[in-house]
Every structure is written in C-alpha cells, then in structure tokens.
Amino acid sequence: MTVIGTESMLLAMALDTTIKVERALRERIRTAAQAQNLTVNEFLTRLMKDYERRDRMARAAAAMKSASPEVMAAYREETKLWDVTSGDGLEEW
C-alpha cells in the first residue's frame, strides 16, 4: 500500500536537526518567537536574514571606505543616473 505524499513529509523530517544551546537561551528564543506569533524556526530564520543583511551592508560600507577617490567618483556619477528613475512619474500610477 502506498500513501501519497509521505515521501515529501519524510524528506522534510529528515532535514530537521537539533542544536545544543543553554536552556536559558532556548527559553529566551521561544519567548521572543511567541511574542511575535512565530515558530522558533520562523524566528531564527528572520534573525539569520537580518544578520546576513547587516553583514552584507557592513562589507559594502567597508568596501566603499577603502575605494579610491576615482572609484567613488564613478559610483556617485552612476548613482546620479539611477536617481533619475525616481522621477519617472510612476508614483502616481
């Protein structure tokens, strides 16, 4: 007998894992997730996305600080060209 859909359910279950954290931390995470009506998995996913975004922004800022004046001048010129699209009239659309 074959039960339809069990392969995907079993695959999803096989991808779950555990991580060792102190009990106090686990409870803080659970409490924070509940406060936002999220599962712990959803909460941690959001935390990671936020962390990754902040990391990308920090690396971009570091790259801009270390860029030569010529590179920054070219960046500013290109930015001015892209800023023109802000006035394309679509905000009234």
C-alpha positions in Angstrom: 0.0 0.0 0.0 1.3 3.4 -1.0 0.4 6.6 1.0 0.5 9.6 -1.3 2.7 12.5 0.0 4.7 10.6 2.6 7.9 10.9 0.7 7.9 14.7 0.9 6.9 14.6 4.6 9.6 12.2 5.4 12.2 14.2 3.5 11.2 17.3 5.4 11.5 15.5 8.7 14.9 14.2 7.7 16.1 17.7 7.1 15.3 18.8 10.7 18.1 18.8 13.2 18.8 19.9 16.7 21.4 22.3 18.0 22.7 22.4 21.6 22.0 25.7 23.4 21.8 26.5 27.0 18.3 26.1 28.4 18.1 29.8 29.3 18.8 30.8 25.8 16.3 28.3 24.4 13.6 29.8 26.6 14.6 33.4 25.5 14.3 32.3 21.9 11.0 30.6 22.5 9.5 33.5 24.4 10.6 36.0 21.7 9.2 33.8 19.0 5.9 33.5 20.8 5.7 37.3 21.3 5.8 37.7 17.6 3.4 34.8 16.9 6.2 32.9 15.2 7.5 29.4 15.5 11.1 29.1 16.7 12.2 28.1 13.2 10.5 31.2 11.7 12.0 33.4 14.4 15.5 32.0 13.8 15.1 32.3 10.1 14.2 36.0 10.5 17.2 36.5 12.8 19.5 34.9 10.2 18.2 37.0 7.4 18.7 40.2 9.5 22.2 39.1 10.4 23.1 38.3 6.8 21.7 41.7 5.6 23.6 43.6 8.3 26.8 41.7 7.3 26.3 42.5 3.6 25.8 46.2 4.5 28.9 46.2 6.7 31.0 44.6 4.0 29.7 47.1 1.4 30.5 50.0 3.7 34.0 48.7 4.3 34.5 48.3 0.5 33.3 51.9 0.0 35.6 53.2 2.7 38.6 51.5 1.1 37.7 52.5 -2.5 39.9 55.0 -4.3 38.6 58.6 -4.9 38.3 57.7 -8.6 36.1 54.7 -8.0 33.9 56.6 -5.6 33.5 59.4 -8.1 32.4 56.9 -10.7 30.0 55.4 -8.2 28.5 58.8 -7.5 28.0 59.5 -11.2 26.3 56.2 -11.8 24.1 56.8 -8.7 23.0 60.2 -10.2 21.9 58.4 -13.4 19.9 55.9 -11.4 18.3 58.6 -9.3 16.6 59.9 -12.5 14.4 56.9 -12.4 12.9 58.2 -9.1 11.3 61.0 -11.1 9.7 58.7 -13.7 6.1 59.6 -12.7 5.2 56.1 -11.6 4.3 57.1 -8.1 1.0 58.5 -9.5 0.3 55.2 -11.3 
